Amino acid sequence: MTEADTTGTTGPGGSNGAPAQGDGAPAQGDGAPAQGDGAPAQGIGPDPVVLRPRTLLISAWVSAAVVVVIFAVVGYLMPEVDTGVYFRAADQVSIFVLGLLIAGGLLLMARPRVRADSGGIEVRNVGATHWYPWPEVEAVAFPDGASWARIDLPDDEYLPVLAVQAVDRQLAVRGIRTLRGLHQDSRRPAQG
């Protein structure tokens, strides 16, 4: 995984001025993203800046792999002899399937992603994806002591941005600067 995959630093304000392609996902998202105002889905353009949390991704994948291995070993080593409890092949398979389900739950933590371009921002957290055009976003904030960034919305509402996490340190700083740059660029009057 490259730095551009996790921070979008090759996007606006980055080193080469070209938007990052990120994790290789198609440009139009995961179906119709949820809108902030119920308007039809507009989505992100073809060259978005993509931000993903590096530490959380690594932790989620490693934890999921460890859980699968542990449950596979436990399931394999379950005795088939009389120890007072009779473990059959179905019990062994069930233990392994339980490990897969737990690993799948851990991998949900690998979902957070932000894609942004000059038109708006798409925030995918663990459970849902939201898209907002930049005029609806009042600020891109990273409050003191917070674990992750957020976008401030009208009426004192906000949306957590789990893809930009404090544990990623400088990657988070570059990511938040990139998002703030896109937000400020969208507020400048069009020159014509």
Steps between C-alpha positions, in 0.01 A plus 500: 500500500647836401475828681271634226256219575462609859530875492424639157814714524544483126175689463454875529773638720699178453832436339409465134168687475312200357208356692564166665327192371517347845399142560414423138125514559283617213448874490123501544487337842316212659167548334295804590656679794272643765437871452499756777185670370316211334584634153586260218845346532761701315811324622866564456666580170749282313816621683430514875747539784474178703581484871514180705626439855830311486524380862137390515530307172809314616350426842173374352663267247758362744237446770266326257779270377603413857140421597453271198825315571419457871149372432627267225762351733251464787246341267761259361634402842159433654523137604286239338558260788294456815593775745158533654390721212459369149633739235406402149601637162198733505629655824843553347352664191275716719800629696675592175187673364468693826859618453417615147199697626707671769771580243234645270383725783858616556537576128209742519750730669694504170207670320559869583596706196467856381483600136490865413532717194411856405128416509465345842600240754394138541553359850474124546508397865442151640129486428400759241620721219405869483565750221482875549573777249755747636245786539319286762822447699573783741846377604739208503610473863731297718412611855769494771512161668277334239587158362380581149402791278148616427311714254283771651155534344223757536289514818788394728512152351816316410611177340801309636768425242649173624740487205712782646621376840732659754703177535619547141678821608660672197280307257197643678649850491560480124155351447319772695700770319402348168131494595513855633670614178223346288238656727658844477547471122128432465418823686708722274301691241529361149740693282384550151 
